[in-house]
Amino acid sequence: MWLMLKRRSKRRYVSIMHAGGSSNSVNAITKRFSELFGTIAAEKAAIRLVQQGANESIIRFRLEQLENVLVAITLIDPPVVTLAMSGSIRQLRRRRQQYSRPKASHLA
């Protein structure tokens, strides 16, 4: 007898830089995604705003839809820039801090 294990789907976190409000950017990404791939695929992607800042936000979505979400991010207007991506929010924040700190070798 085989038991089916319930597994939570894997997620990806993306840090994006935007010009307008962060909720507007997430809504624009979700809208473009559903226009390109359909509303059922948009629901399966589960695009959610995790953290918002003045001009930078973190969004979460399911790994299976990675390529489609990146296409949707690329094709929204006003444009949004993808800064970093990771499988965990902790690692994403570490990467963002790493990129924002100036290197010591350039200061000498």
RORODREN-672123 format. One record per residue (C-alpha): residue in one letter; y, x, z. Coordinates in steps of 0.2 Angstrom, whole numbers, padded with zeros to 4 digits, always signed. Each point is the difference from the previous one (the first is absolute). Example, Ala and Ser with C-alpha at 12.3 -4.5 7.8 and 13.67 -1.06 7.14 Angstrom:
REM residues 2
a-0022+0062+0039 s+0017+0006-0003 
This chain:
REM residues 108
m+0000+0000+0000 w+0017+0007-0005 l+0015-0003+0010 m+0016-0001-0009 l+0014+0010+0010 k+0017-0007-0001 r+0012+0015-0004 r+0019-0001+0001 s+0007+0004-0017 k+0008+0017-0002 r+0019+0001-0001 r+0013+0011-0006 y+0017+0003+0006 v+0015+0005-0011 s+0017+0005+0005 i+0013-0006-0012 m+0019+0003-0002 h+0010-0014-0006 a+0018-0005-0003 g+0001-0018+0007 g-0008-0008+0014 s-0018+0004+0004 s-0006-0017+0000 n+0007-0003-0017 s-0009+0015-0006 v-0017-0006+0007 n+0003-0017-0007 a+0005+0008-0017 i-0016+0010+0000 t-0011-0015+0004 k+0009-0010-0013 r-0003+0013-0014 f-0018+0002+0006 s-0004-0018-0002 e+0009-0001-0017 l-0010+0015-0006 f-0017-0004+0008 g+0000-0018+0006 t+0002-0008+0016 i-0018+0002+0005 a+0001+0018-0002 a+0017+0001+0010 e-0009-0009+0014 k-0014+0012+0000 a+0012+0015+0000 a+0007-0007+0016 i+0017+0009-0002 r+0009+0001+0017 l+0015+0007+0007 v-0004+0011+0015 q+0016+0009+0005 q+0017-0002-0007 g+0015+0012+0001 a+0018+0001-0008 n-0006+0006-0017 e-0019+0005+0004 s-0014-0012+0003 i-0019+0001+0003 i-0011-0012-0009 r-0019-0003+0002 f-0013-0006-0013 r-0018+0000-0004 l-0008+0016-0007 e-0009-0010-0014 q+0017-0005-0008 l+0008+0018+0002 e+0003+0003-0019 n+0007-0018-0003 v+0012+0001+0015 l+0007+0017-0006 v+0002-0008-0017 a+0010-0015+0008 i+0010+0012+0010 t+0005+0010-0016 l+0005-0016-0010 i+0011-0009+0013 d+0019-0001-0002 p+0010+0007+0010 p-0011+0015-0001 v-0009+0007+0015 v-0006+0018+0003 t-0017+0003+0008 l+0002+0014+0013 a-0018+0003+0007 m-0016-0009+0001 s-0014+0001+0013 g-0016-0009+0007 s+0008-0001+0017 i+0017-0004+0006 r+0000+0015+0012 q-0004+0012-0014 l+0013-0008-0011 r+0014+0003+0014 r-0006+0018+0002 r+0002+0003-0019 r+0017-0008+0000 q+0006+0011+0014 q-0007+0015-0008 y+0009-0003-0016 s+0017-0004+0009 r+0000+0016+0010 p+0008+0015-0008 k-0011+0015-0002 a+0004+0015+0010 s-0002+0012-0014 h+0014-0008-0010 l+0012+0002+0015 a-0001+0019+0002 
